[in-house]
Amino acid sequence: MAKYGEKAQSKVEKTMRERKAGSLRSGGSGKKVTSRNQAIAIGLSEARREGAKVPAKKSAKKSTKRSAKKSTKRATKTSTRRAAKKSTKRSARKSTKRAAKSAA
């Protein structure tokens, strides 16, 4: 049984032709695609979007997922600390302004 459907093959073929002609551009930045592998990936993702028979994307290894999870956890931790610091500074400033107004 075939891994890829006919529609997927034709999509990849089309994107490869576009790449060779120099008219294939990436979605995010709009830069010209020169890499063969990138062109194949674009063709497969387009075929997936249209519902063609294409295997699911490979998921990342466990170790990669774990390290990504750790880094996001670390980032959120520091950002919440910063936010807490800012809010305490703001409240301190507001209270001093209120005290100055009431004294005057």
KAVENQUI-V872283 format. One record per residue. N is the residue number from 1. SS is DSSP state (a for helix, b for strand, c for the rest). PSI is psi in whole degrees, -180 to 180 (999 if undefined). OMEGA is omega in degrees with one decimal (none if undefined). Layout:
N	SS	PSI	OMEGA
N	SS	PSI	OMEGA
//
This chain:
1	c	139	-176.0
2	c	145	179.7
3	c	-38	-177.8
4	c	145	178.5
5	c	171	-179.8
6	a	-40	-179.2
7	a	-41	179.8
8	a	-42	179.2
9	a	-43	-178.7
10	a	-36	178.6
11	a	-46	-179.7
12	a	-42	179.1
13	a	-44	-179.7
14	a	-45	-179.3
15	a	-34	178.1
16	a	-39	177.5
17	a	-43	178.1
18	a	-43	179.6
19	a	-44	-178.6
20	a	-37	178.7
21	a	-19	178.9
22	c	16	-178.4
23	c	1	179.8
24	c	127	-179.2
25	b	149	-179.3
26	c	155	-174.9
27	c	-47	-174.0
28	c	-58	-173.6
29	c	-22	-178.3
30	c	12	178.8
31	c	155	179.3
32	b	135	-179.5
33	c	124	178.1
34	c	-18	-177.1
35	c	134	179.1
36	a	-45	-179.2
37	a	-39	178.7
38	a	-41	179.4
39	a	-43	178.4
40	a	-43	-179.8
41	a	-41	179.2
42	a	-44	179.2
43	a	-43	-179.8
44	a	-39	-179.4
45	a	-37	176.3
46	a	-41	179.1
47	a	-40	178.1
48	a	-44	-179.5
49	a	-35	-178.8
50	c	-1	175.7
51	c	22	178.5
52	c	165	179.9
53	c	101	180.0
54	c	134	177.5
55	c	153	179.5
56	c	155	178.2
57	c	148	176.5
58	c	136	178.1
59	c	160	-178.7
60	c	159	177.4
61	c	159	-178.8
62	a	-42	-177.2
63	a	-39	179.4
64	a	-44	179.2
65	a	-42	-178.0
66	a	-45	-178.1
67	a	-36	177.5
68	a	-41	179.7
69	a	-43	179.6
70	a	-46	-176.6
71	a	-39	177.6
72	a	-38	178.3
73	a	-44	180.0
74	a	-43	-178.1
75	a	-43	-179.8
76	a	-35	179.5
77	a	-48	-178.2
78	a	-37	-179.2
79	a	-36	178.1
80	a	-36	177.0
81	a	-45	179.5
82	a	-44	-179.1
83	a	-41	179.8
84	a	-42	179.1
85	a	-46	-178.4
86	a	-44	-177.5
87	a	-38	179.1
88	a	-38	177.5
89	a	-43	179.8
90	a	-47	-177.8
91	a	-36	178.5
92	a	-43	178.8
93	a	-44	-179.2
94	a	-43	-178.3
95	a	-36	177.9
96	a	-37	177.7
97	a	-43	179.4
98	a	-42	-179.6
99	a	-39	-179.7
100	a	-39	179.3
101	a	-44	-177.7
102	a	-32	179.6
103	a	-31	-177.1
104	c	999	none
//
